[in-house]
Amino acid sequence: MTASLVRAALDRAAAVGAGREGLNIFVAMNPDAEADAESAAASRTGDPQPLEGVPVAVKDNIATLETPTTCGSRILAGYVSPFEATVVERLRAAGAVVLGKTNMDEFAMGSSTEHSAYGPTRNPRDPSRVPGGSSGGSAAAVAAGIVRIALGSETGGSVRQPASFCGVVGVKPTYGRVSRYGLVAFASSVDQVGVLSQSVEDAALAMGVIAGRDPRDATSGGQEVPDYRAAVRRGATGATPLAGVVVGRPREYFPDGLDGGVRERCEIALNMLAKLGATIRDVSLPHTAYAIPVYYIIVPAEASSNLARFEGVRYGARVQAETVTAMYDATRSRGFGAEVTRRILLGTYVLSAGYYDAYYRRAQDVQALITADFHRVFADGIDLLFTPTAPTTAFKLGSISDPYEMYLNDVFTATANLSGVPAISVPIGNSGGLPVGGQIIAPHFGESSMFAAAAALEGALRAAARSGPAS
């Protein structure tokens, strides 16, 4: 039975054209996936594991042993990690089988999965459009029905935004809830591993498996991991499962220029939350407008430091030259793509003498103000926040060439990364035939209430879709 699940996933991948000439979802497949499933089943001595035989996809910046970890970059072509990420180890211990590694924006720097050495991934809902990024391959693997669960990573919305574009569930946990050991660093103070899935329950199941303290990651917290599936069941129980819950509607996330279809679906979702028993209250997060400028100072600064290790000596590709300095220059020039180069240069600039205080330190001060906004709202009687996940639906491949316009795709997601709070994107309908995601944000380590509300909303929207015409 367990091996048959893997075979079905492989057959589905072939049927939808998941390879490079089609949707370009995977950059490497695990050649031993079926054997791994059979071996896991044969070695079990007790009750079945929670993910026994379930095929999962893993983003290409999360270390695995049997396949390369290249971060979608030429500079790490063929690199195979000597160790495995904690999250992958925990998935395997729960019985899951790694099907393959998914495509991504190079070093997770992008919002469309167009910045990959392997070429762009296409959205299974409309192959002429992007799947979002940087975890676009993982989102597409779930949306195409290849896997129920995939791992992605988040620095500014790279799980939730592609979840919105592809019509799947995407979870960013509290910073410190899930180990980052084995996640290739982009910006260490905000990087996180997240989950993409076909349902809120699947996301809760996977998050319960991978969450928890890891002594190999000093940033992982020691808080007990609740039973997230129990929270999902609470959210699916009764006519008004959200009675007593106060949901904030931040006015800064519903600007006048918000896409009309996205706004309409979010208002429908808010009305549904009210029918489920929640009280909706308008709130303000006044420093939201500074999130993108702050993000693109702090994150490139950390990236410029983290990516200094890729120089052709210790990892990946090397371009031979007459001197060591020339080798560094040639390797990095040929190995890094344009977007990665842009962010390294930006990060180096804001950390340089004379500009550190003017840019980096001031950005940290504003980051603290963004975090304080969330603390204040949650301390003022708000249990959860509801916002759009992305300002638009999935855009056409190649349609955005201006980097700043691309960066604005993360305008509603970057705040949760900068403040460390958990958030989930849930499909809330379609606009113009394309998926729209609604985002639920919770206080630090408030994933249980987040999952309960997301499950309640998911169930109500599905019931409404079954009883009426599709939106």
C-alpha positions as CSV (number, residue, x, y, z in Angstrom):
1,M,0.0,0.0,0.0
2,T,2.7,2.5,1.0
3,A,4.7,2.0,-2.2
4,S,1.5,2.3,-4.3
5,L,1.1,5.9,-3.0
6,V,4.6,6.8,-4.3
7,R,3.9,5.1,-7.6
8,A,0.6,7.0,-7.9
9,A,2.5,10.3,-7.2
10,L,5.1,9.5,-9.9
11,D,2.4,8.6,-12.3
12,R,0.6,11.8,-11.6
13,A,3.8,13.8,-12.1
14,A,4.2,12.2,-15.5
15,A,0.6,12.8,-16.4
16,V,0.6,16.5,-15.6
17,G,4.0,17.1,-17.2
18,A,6.0,18.0,-14.1
19,G,9.3,17.8,-15.9
20,R,11.4,20.6,-17.3
21,E,9.6,20.6,-20.7
22,G,6.2,21.0,-18.9
23,L,5.4,22.6,-15.6
24,N,9.0,22.3,-14.5
25,I,8.1,21.5,-10.9
26,F,10.9,19.2,-9.9
27,V,14.6,19.7,-10.3
28,A,15.6,16.3,-9.0
29,M,13.6,13.1,-8.3
30,N,14.5,10.5,-5.6
31,P,15.4,7.4,-7.6
32,D,14.8,5.2,-4.5
33,A,11.4,6.6,-3.6
34,E,9.5,3.4,-4.1
35,A,12.2,1.3,-2.4
36,D,12.2,3.8,0.5
37,A,8.4,3.3,1.0
38,E,8.7,-0.5,0.9
39,S,11.7,-0.4,3.4
40,A,9.8,1.8,5.8
41,A,6.8,-0.4,5.8
42,A,8.8,-3.6,6.2
43,S,10.7,-2.1,9.2
44,R,7.7,-1.0,11.1
45,T,7.0,-2.9,14.3
46,G,4.2,-1.0,15.9
47,D,1.3,1.1,14.9
48,P,1.4,2.9,11.5
49,Q,3.2,6.2,11.5
50,P,1.1,9.4,10.9
51,L,2.6,9.9,7.4
52,E,3.4,6.3,6.5
53,G,4.1,5.9,2.8
54,V,2.9,9.5,2.1
55,P,5.0,11.1,-0.7
56,V,6.2,14.6,0.1
57,A,8.1,17.2,-2.0
58,V,11.0,19.2,-0.6
59,K,12.2,22.6,-1.7
60,D,15.6,22.6,-3.2
61,N,17.2,24.7,-0.4
62,I,16.4,22.1,2.3
63,A,19.2,19.5,2.7
64,T,18.5,15.9,1.7
65,L,21.0,13.0,1.3
66,E,19.8,11.2,-1.8
67,T,19.3,14.2,-4.1
68,P,21.3,17.4,-4.7
69,T,20.6,20.6,-2.8
70,T,21.3,23.4,-5.3
71,C,19.0,26.3,-4.2
72,G,18.1,26.7,-7.9
73,S,21.6,28.1,-8.6
74,R,24.4,27.3,-11.0
75,I,26.9,27.9,-8.2
76,L,25.7,24.8,-6.3
77,A,25.2,22.6,-9.4
78,G,25.4,18.9,-8.3
79,Y,26.1,19.7,-4.6
80,V,24.9,16.9,-2.3
81,S,24.7,17.7,1.4
82,P,26.6,15.4,3.8
83,F,23.7,15.7,6.3
84,E,19.9,16.1,6.2
85,A,17.7,18.9,7.5
86,T,15.9,18.3,10.8
87,V,12.5,18.7,9.1
88,V,13.3,16.0,6.5
89,E,14.5,13.7,9.3
90,R,11.3,14.2,11.2
91,L,9.2,13.6,8.1
92,R,11.0,10.4,7.4
93,A,10.6,9.3,11.1
94,A,6.8,9.9,10.6
95,G,6.8,7.5,7.6
96,A,6.9,10.0,4.8
97,V,8.8,9.4,1.6
98,V,10.7,12.2,-0.2
99,L,9.6,12.1,-3.8
100,G,11.9,14.8,-5.1
101,K,13.3,18.4,-4.8
102,T,11.2,21.2,-6.2
103,N,12.2,24.2,-8.3
104,M,12.6,27.6,-6.7
105,D,13.8,31.2,-7.2
106,E,17.6,31.1,-6.9
107,F,18.6,31.1,-3.2
108,A,14.9,31.9,-2.5
109,M,15.2,35.4,-3.9
110,G,12.0,36.0,-5.9
111,S,8.3,36.0,-5.9
112,S,7.6,34.1,-9.2
113,T,10.0,31.1,-9.5
114,E,11.3,32.7,-12.7
115,H,14.7,33.3,-11.2
116,S,16.0,29.7,-11.3
117,A,19.0,28.2,-13.0
118,Y,16.5,25.4,-14.1
119,G,14.1,27.8,-15.8
120,P,10.7,28.9,-14.6
121,T,8.0,26.8,-13.0
122,R,4.5,27.1,-14.4
123,N,1.2,27.4,-12.5
124,P,-0.8,24.2,-12.8
125,R,-4.0,26.3,-12.7
126,D,-2.9,28.2,-15.8
127,P,0.5,27.3,-17.3
128,S,0.8,30.8,-18.8
129,R,1.1,32.2,-15.3
130,V,3.7,32.1,-12.5
131,P,3.1,29.9,-9.5
132,G,4.4,32.5,-7.1
133,G,7.7,32.2,-5.3
134,S,10.1,31.5,-4.1
135,S,8.5,28.1,-3.2
136,G,6.7,27.9,-6.5
137,G,7.8,24.3,-7.3
138,S,6.4,23.1,-3.9
139,A,3.2,25.0,-4.4
140,A,2.8,23.6,-7.9
141,A,3.5,20.0,-6.8
142,V,0.6,20.3,-4.4
143,A,-1.7,22.2,-6.8
144,A,-1.1,19.6,-9.5
145,G,-2.2,16.8,-7.2
146,I,1.2,15.1,-7.2
147,V,1.7,15.3,-3.4
148,R,-0.6,16.2,-0.5
149,I,2.2,17.9,1.4
150,A,5.4,19.8,0.4
151,L,8.0,21.7,2.3
152,G,8.9,25.3,1.4
153,S,10.7,28.1,3.0
154,E,9.7,31.7,3.9
155,T,11.8,34.8,4.2
156,G,9.1,37.4,3.1
157,G,6.1,35.3,2.1
158,S,7.6,32.6,-0.1
159,V,5.2,29.9,1.1
160,R,2.0,31.9,1.5
161,Q,2.2,33.9,-1.7
162,P,2.6,30.8,-4.0
163,A,-0.1,29.1,-1.9
164,S,-2.4,32.0,-2.8
165,F,-1.4,31.9,-6.5
166,C,-1.8,28.1,-6.8
167,G,-5.0,27.7,-4.7
168,V,-3.5,25.6,-1.9
169,V,-2.8,26.0,1.8
170,G,0.4,27.6,3.0
171,V,1.7,27.9,6.6
172,K,4.4,30.1,8.0
173,P,5.0,29.1,11.7
174,T,6.2,31.3,14.5
175,Y,9.9,32.1,14.1
176,G,11.5,29.4,16.3
177,R,8.7,26.9,16.1
178,V,10.4,24.8,13.4
179,S,14.1,24.0,13.2
180,R,16.1,25.8,10.5
181,Y,19.0,23.2,10.7
182,G,19.6,22.1,7.1
183,L,17.8,25.1,5.5
184,V,20.4,26.9,3.4
185,A,20.5,30.4,4.9
186,F,19.2,33.4,3.0
187,A,18.5,35.8,5.9
188,S,18.9,34.0,9.1
189,S,16.8,36.3,11.3
190,V,13.6,35.8,9.3
191,D,14.2,32.5,7.3
192,Q,11.8,29.7,8.2
193,V,10.6,26.3,6.9
194,G,6.9,26.2,6.1
195,V,4.3,23.7,4.7
196,L,2.2,23.7,1.6
197,S,-0.7,21.3,1.5
198,Q,-4.0,20.4,-0.1
199,S,-6.0,21.1,3.1
200,V,-5.7,22.7,6.5
201,E,-5.8,19.3,8.1
202,D,-2.8,18.1,6.1
203,A,-0.9,21.3,7.0
204,A,-1.7,20.8,10.7
205,L,-0.5,17.1,10.4
206,A,2.7,18.1,8.8
207,M,3.4,21.0,11.1
208,G,2.9,18.8,14.1
209,V,5.5,16.4,12.8
210,I,8.2,19.0,12.0
211,A,7.7,21.5,14.8
212,G,9.6,21.4,18.1
213,R,12.9,22.1,19.8
214,D,16.1,21.1,18.0
215,P,19.4,21.4,19.9
216,R,21.2,21.9,16.5
217,D,19.3,25.1,15.9
218,A,19.9,27.8,18.6
219,T,16.9,29.8,17.3
220,S,14.4,27.0,17.8
221,G,12.1,27.5,20.8
222,G,11.4,25.1,23.6
223,Q,7.6,25.6,23.7
224,E,5.5,22.5,23.7
225,V,4.0,21.7,20.4
226,P,0.2,21.5,20.7
227,D,-2.0,18.9,18.9
228,Y,-2.7,21.0,15.7
229,R,-5.1,18.3,14.3
230,A,-7.2,18.7,17.5
231,A,-7.4,22.4,16.7
232,V,-8.6,21.6,13.2
233,R,-11.3,19.4,14.6
234,R,-12.4,22.2,16.9
235,G,-12.7,24.5,14.0
236,A,-14.8,22.0,12.1
237,T,-17.2,21.3,15.0
238,G,-20.6,23.0,15.5
239,A,-22.4,25.7,13.6
240,T,-20.5,28.6,15.2
241,P,-17.0,27.2,16.0
242,L,-15.5,30.7,16.2
243,A,-17.9,32.1,18.8
244,G,-16.0,34.5,21.0
245,V,-13.1,34.9,18.6
246,V,-12.3,38.5,17.6
247,V,-10.9,38.9,14.1
248,G,-9.2,42.1,13.2
249,R,-9.4,43.6,9.7
250,P,-6.3,45.7,9.2
251,R,-7.2,48.7,7.1
252,E,-3.7,49.0,5.7
253,Y,-4.1,45.6,4.0
254,F,-7.3,46.7,2.1
255,P,-6.0,49.8,0.3
256,D,-7.9,51.6,-2.4
257,G,-5.7,50.1,-5.1
258,L,-6.3,46.5,-4.0
259,D,-7.4,44.2,-6.9
260,G,-11.2,44.2,-7.1
261,G,-11.6,40.4,-7.3
262,V,-9.2,39.9,-4.4
263,R,-11.1,42.4,-2.3
264,E,-14.5,40.8,-3.1
265,R,-13.3,37.3,-2.1
266,C,-11.8,38.6,1.1
267,E,-15.0,40.4,2.1
268,I,-16.9,37.2,1.4
269,A,-14.5,35.3,3.6
270,L,-14.8,37.9,6.4
271,N,-18.6,37.6,6.2
272,M,-18.2,33.8,6.5
273,L,-16.0,34.2,9.6
274,A,-18.8,36.3,11.1
275,K,-21.4,33.6,10.3
276,L,-19.1,31.1,12.0
277,G,-19.4,33.2,15.2
278,A,-16.4,35.6,15.0
279,T,-16.6,39.2,15.8
280,I,-15.0,41.4,13.0
281,R,-13.3,44.6,14.1
282,D,-11.4,47.1,12.0
283,V,-7.9,47.7,13.3
284,S,-4.7,49.5,12.3
285,L,-1.1,48.4,11.8
286,P,0.3,51.8,11.0
287,H,3.8,50.8,10.1
288,T,2.8,48.3,7.4
289,A,3.7,50.7,4.6
290,Y,7.4,50.5,5.6
291,A,7.6,46.7,5.5
292,I,8.9,46.4,1.9
293,P,11.6,49.1,2.3
294,V,12.7,47.6,5.6
295,Y,12.6,44.1,4.3
296,Y,14.8,45.0,1.3
297,I,17.4,46.6,3.6
298,I,17.6,44.0,6.3
299,V,17.3,40.8,4.2
300,P,19.8,41.7,1.5
301,A,22.2,42.7,4.2
302,E,22.0,39.3,5.8
303,A,22.1,37.6,2.4
304,S,25.3,39.4,1.5
305,S,26.9,37.9,4.6
306,N,25.4,34.4,4.3
307,L,26.2,34.0,0.6
308,A,29.9,35.0,1.0
309,R,30.6,31.3,1.7
310,F,29.8,30.4,-1.9
311,E,33.1,31.3,-3.5
312,G,34.2,28.2,-5.4
313,V,36.4,26.7,-2.6
314,R,34.2,24.9,-0.1
315,Y,31.0,24.3,-2.0
316,G,29.7,23.7,-5.5
317,A,31.1,25.0,-8.8
318,R,34.5,26.5,-9.4
319,V,35.7,28.5,-12.3
320,Q,39.5,28.2,-12.6
321,A,41.6,31.4,-12.9
322,E,45.2,32.5,-12.5
323,T,44.8,33.9,-9.0
324,V,42.5,33.1,-6.0
325,T,40.9,36.5,-6.3
326,A,40.2,36.1,-10.0
327,M,38.8,32.6,-9.2
328,Y,36.4,34.1,-6.6
329,D,35.3,36.8,-9.1
330,A,34.8,34.4,-12.0
331,T,33.0,31.7,-9.9
332,R,30.6,34.2,-8.4
333,S,30.0,36.1,-11.6
334,R,29.1,33.0,-13.5
335,G,27.4,31.1,-10.6
336,F,25.0,33.8,-9.3
337,G,22.0,35.0,-11.3
338,A,21.0,38.6,-11.8
339,E,18.6,38.8,-8.9
340,V,21.0,37.2,-6.4
341,T,23.7,39.6,-7.6
342,R,21.4,42.6,-7.2
343,R,20.6,41.7,-3.6
344,I,24.2,40.9,-2.6
345,L,25.3,44.3,-4.0
346,L,22.4,46.0,-2.2
347,G,23.2,44.3,1.1
348,T,26.9,45.0,0.9
349,Y,26.1,48.7,0.2
350,V,23.8,49.1,3.3
351,L,26.3,47.5,5.5
352,S,29.2,49.5,4.3
353,A,31.0,52.2,6.3
354,G,29.0,55.4,6.2
355,Y,25.7,53.8,5.4
356,Y,25.2,51.2,8.2
357,D,23.6,53.7,10.5
358,A,21.7,55.5,7.8
359,Y,20.1,52.4,6.4
360,Y,20.6,49.2,8.3
361,R,20.3,50.4,11.8
362,R,17.2,52.6,11.0
363,A,15.6,49.7,9.2
364,Q,16.0,47.6,12.4
365,D,14.4,50.4,14.4
366,V,11.4,50.4,12.0
367,Q,11.2,46.6,12.1
368,A,10.8,46.9,15.9
369,L,7.9,49.3,15.3
370,I,6.2,46.8,12.9
371,T,6.6,44.1,15.5
372,A,5.1,46.4,18.2
373,D,2.1,47.0,15.9
374,F,1.2,43.3,16.1
375,H,1.9,43.1,19.9
376,R,-0.4,46.1,20.5
377,V,-3.3,44.8,18.4
378,F,-3.2,41.4,19.9
379,A,-2.9,42.9,23.4
380,D,-6.0,45.0,22.6
381,G,-8.5,42.1,22.5
382,I,-7.8,40.9,18.9
383,D,-7.4,37.1,18.7
384,L,-6.5,36.8,14.9
385,L,-6.1,39.0,11.9
386,F,-7.6,38.4,8.4
387,T,-6.0,40.0,5.3
388,P,-5.5,39.2,1.6
389,T,-2.4,37.0,1.1
390,A,-1.3,38.7,-2.1
391,P,-2.5,42.0,-3.8
392,T,-3.3,40.2,-7.0
393,T,-3.9,36.8,-8.5
394,A,-1.1,35.0,-10.4
395,F,0.4,37.2,-13.1
396,K,1.7,36.1,-16.6
397,L,5.1,34.7,-16.9
398,G,7.6,37.4,-18.0
399,S,5.1,40.2,-17.4
400,I,7.0,41.9,-14.5
401,S,10.5,43.2,-15.3
402,D,10.7,46.0,-12.7
403,P,12.3,44.5,-9.5
404,Y,10.4,46.9,-7.2
405,E,7.1,45.9,-8.8
406,M,8.0,42.3,-8.2
407,Y,8.9,43.0,-4.6
408,L,5.4,44.5,-4.0
409,N,4.0,41.0,-4.3
410,D,5.1,40.5,-0.7
411,V,3.5,43.6,0.7
412,F,0.9,41.7,2.8
413,T,3.2,38.8,3.8
414,A,6.6,40.4,4.7
415,T,5.3,41.9,8.0
416,A,4.7,38.5,9.5
417,N,8.3,37.5,8.7
418,L,9.7,40.7,10.1
419,S,7.7,40.3,13.3
420,G,8.0,36.5,13.6
421,V,4.3,35.9,14.0
422,P,2.6,32.8,12.4
423,A,0.3,33.1,9.4
424,I,-1.6,30.8,7.1
425,S,-2.9,31.3,3.5
426,V,-6.2,29.5,2.7
427,P,-7.9,29.4,-0.7
428,I,-11.0,31.6,-0.5
429,G,-12.3,31.3,-4.1
430,N,-11.4,32.5,-7.6
431,S,-11.2,35.8,-9.4
432,G,-11.2,35.6,-13.2
433,G,-10.7,31.9,-12.9
434,L,-7.6,32.2,-10.8
435,P,-7.2,31.3,-7.1
436,V,-7.3,33.9,-4.3
437,G,-5.8,33.3,-0.9
438,G,-7.0,34.8,2.4
439,Q,-4.4,35.2,5.2
440,I,-5.0,34.5,8.9
441,I,-2.3,35.9,11.3
442,A,-2.0,34.8,14.9
443,P,0.1,36.0,17.9
444,H,3.5,34.4,18.5
445,F,3.1,30.6,19.1
446,G,-0.7,30.9,18.4
447,E,-0.8,28.3,15.6
448,S,-3.6,26.4,17.3
449,S,-6.1,29.2,17.1
450,M,-4.9,30.0,13.6
451,F,-5.5,26.4,12.5
452,A,-8.9,26.2,14.1
453,A,-10.1,29.4,12.3
454,A,-8.5,28.3,9.0
455,A,-10.3,24.9,9.2
456,A,-13.6,26.5,10.0
457,L,-13.3,28.9,7.1
458,E,-12.1,26.2,4.7
459,G,-15.1,24.0,5.6
460,A,-17.6,26.8,5.3
461,L,-16.3,27.9,2.0
462,R,-16.3,24.4,0.6
463,A,-19.9,23.8,1.8
464,A,-21.0,27.0,0.2
465,A,-19.3,26.1,-3.1
466,R,-21.1,22.7,-3.1
467,S,-24.5,24.3,-2.5
468,G,-24.2,27.1,-5.0
469,P,-22.6,28.1,-8.3
470,A,-18.8,28.4,-8.4
471,S,-17.4,31.9,-8.0
